[in-house]
Amino acid sequence: MSHFWFRDTEGKRVAHVLPAASHDLRALFPRGPAARVVAFGAGSALRWVVIAGATAAVRVNGIPLDPIGVRVLAHKDELSLPGGGSAYFSAENLAEVVQFPVIDRPVLCGRCRQAISSGAPAVKCPGCGTWYDESAQLPCFSYQPVCAFCPQSTSLDAGFTWIPDEED
């Protein structure tokens, strides 16, 4: 899930997960102007845009929003609101075991190449989007240290690979 990185009262970076569709930024920036982040697209093509009035002085990476008050967010963008502070947007997802969704076509596990059953425990690789079985009987995602198709770690408790101010 996409999220914003904020500093807590102790100055530590904490992630605030964005809900699936829309979020009023005043919940995150109580003293900031009226603005929203809205998701569009579907599935792995989900993108987020920030929308604010043209006079709101909202900035992304120090640049004001376009003349109509809209900007598509990219991974690692800094969002600043006057009087509200700033946060970093991240499109990074964490690996998690979920019930495989009902899909109208067979999807083969990236490791064992068997069809994954609807409702079966599975993991979608956060790096490349490949689906894997992940149960005690078929630990296909966590079988090797990295994904079969990309360098993504297969540890289910790996945590985020990018946290603002910690990449240097």
Legacy VTK file of the C-alpha trace (Angstrom):
# vtk DataFile Version 3.0
C-alpha trace
ASCII
DATASET POLYDATA
POINTS 168 float
0.000 0.000 0.000
1.179 3.478 -0.772
1.964 5.639 2.225
3.345 8.933 3.508
6.386 9.164 5.762
6.020 11.715 8.599
8.117 12.589 11.614
6.513 11.668 14.918
6.823 13.802 18.080
10.233 12.235 18.767
11.509 13.047 15.267
11.415 9.432 14.045
10.007 8.648 10.574
6.719 6.737 10.665
4.629 5.454 7.758
0.961 6.432 7.369
-0.733 3.978 4.977
-3.119 5.569 2.505
-6.590 4.058 2.181
-7.557 2.490 -1.130
-9.342 5.418 -2.788
-9.070 8.957 -1.394
-7.673 10.759 1.598
-8.274 14.273 2.953
-4.825 15.681 3.680
-6.152 17.764 6.570
-6.292 14.503 8.524
-2.508 14.345 8.075
-1.767 18.096 7.939
-4.294 19.635 10.386
-3.021 23.194 9.871
-2.583 22.871 6.097
-4.923 24.007 3.323
-7.738 21.892 1.916
-6.179 19.219 -0.313
-6.762 15.552 -1.143
-4.776 12.631 -2.460
-6.844 10.446 -4.745
-6.057 7.037 -6.227
-6.816 6.267 -9.843
-6.213 3.270 -12.076
-6.636 -0.349 -11.092
-4.603 -3.219 -9.693
-0.866 -2.820 -10.028
-1.401 0.324 -12.130
-2.758 2.272 -9.124
-1.431 5.849 -9.032
-2.004 8.746 -6.623
-2.608 12.420 -7.397
-2.657 15.390 -5.059
-5.478 17.852 -5.725
-5.725 21.308 -4.160
-7.025 24.716 -5.125
-4.682 26.693 -7.335
-4.151 29.180 -4.485
-3.386 26.525 -1.835
0.421 26.838 -2.268
0.854 23.058 -2.060
4.244 21.976 -3.380
5.690 18.693 -4.588
9.490 18.588 -4.454
9.450 22.349 -3.947
7.439 22.989 -7.130
3.875 24.356 -6.963
1.074 22.209 -8.356
0.147 22.888 -11.974
-2.225 25.814 -12.683
-5.337 23.699 -12.084
-3.995 22.376 -8.762
-3.163 18.746 -9.683
0.012 16.634 -9.610
0.613 12.890 -10.011
2.813 11.644 -7.168
5.885 9.487 -7.729
7.829 7.356 -5.281
10.001 9.539 -2.983
8.177 12.813 -3.754
8.168 15.386 -0.935
4.754 16.958 -0.348
4.749 20.327 1.445
1.705 22.226 2.645
1.976 25.775 4.006
1.439 25.741 7.749
1.252 21.967 7.699
4.787 20.735 7.237
5.951 18.088 4.828
5.871 14.351 4.234
7.369 11.957 1.727
5.201 9.823 -0.539
6.192 6.210 -1.092
4.678 3.743 -3.534
6.609 0.878 -1.937
4.600 -2.167 -0.871
5.495 -4.820 1.674
5.162 -8.530 1.023
2.203 -10.042 2.859
0.326 -13.310 2.782
-3.236 -12.757 1.534
-6.040 -14.875 0.148
-5.511 -15.235 -3.579
-8.305 -13.320 -5.328
-10.903 -14.839 -7.629
-9.563 -14.365 -11.146
-11.224 -15.532 -14.376
-8.036 -17.152 -15.692
-5.457 -19.486 -14.138
-2.442 -17.816 -12.522
0.625 -19.976 -12.070
2.849 -19.726 -9.010
6.143 -18.041 -9.860
8.133 -20.873 -8.274
6.262 -24.209 -8.465
4.321 -23.287 -11.639
1.064 -24.817 -10.297
-2.195 -22.897 -10.638
-2.929 -20.900 -7.477
-6.415 -21.646 -6.151
-8.831 -18.831 -5.334
-8.709 -18.155 -1.589
-5.377 -19.972 -1.128
-2.665 -18.195 0.899
-0.444 -16.350 -1.552
2.012 -13.452 -1.835
2.274 -10.939 -4.671
5.917 -9.895 -5.012
6.118 -6.161 -4.238
8.954 -5.780 -6.728
7.596 -7.367 -9.913
4.006 -8.379 -9.137
4.508 -12.134 -9.603
2.137 -14.269 -7.520
3.437 -17.131 -5.349
1.868 -19.824 -3.160
2.793 -19.260 0.496
1.635 -21.847 3.012
3.250 -24.449 5.271
2.827 -27.002 2.453
3.883 -24.637 -0.372
6.246 -21.902 0.913
7.065 -20.855 -2.643
7.578 -17.119 -2.025
9.845 -17.550 1.002
11.643 -20.638 -0.402
14.632 -18.622 -1.672
16.100 -15.342 -0.315
14.930 -13.342 -3.368
12.087 -13.450 -5.897
12.602 -15.774 -8.881
12.075 -12.820 -11.263
13.519 -9.738 -9.523
15.910 -8.862 -6.655
13.060 -8.350 -4.131
13.725 -9.965 -0.737
11.294 -12.778 0.058
11.427 -12.235 3.803
7.894 -11.547 5.002
9.248 -9.265 7.737
11.853 -7.434 5.640
10.315 -4.002 6.190
10.646 -1.019 3.879
13.733 -0.666 1.704
13.425 3.143 1.575
12.856 5.464 4.522
13.468 9.201 4.009
16.722 10.488 5.527
18.058 6.942 5.859
19.223 6.343 2.306
22.628 8.030 2.679
LINES 1 169
168 0 1 2 3 4 5 6 7 8 9 10 11 12 13 14 15 16 17 18 19 20 21 22 23 24 25 26 27 28 29 30 31 32 33 34 35 36 37 38 39 40 41 42 43 44 45 46 47 48 49 50 51 52 53 54 55 56 57 58 59 60 61 62 63 64 65 66 67 68 69 70 71 72 73 74 75 76 77 78 79 80 81 82 83 84 85 86 87 88 89 90 91 92 93 94 95 96 97 98 99 100 101 102 103 104 105 106 107 108 109 110 111 112 113 114 115 116 117 118 119 120 121 122 123 124 125 126 127 128 129 130 131 132 133 134 135 136 137 138 139 140 141 142 143 144 145 146 147 148 149 150 151 152 153 154 155 156 157 158 159 160 161 162 163 164 165 166 167
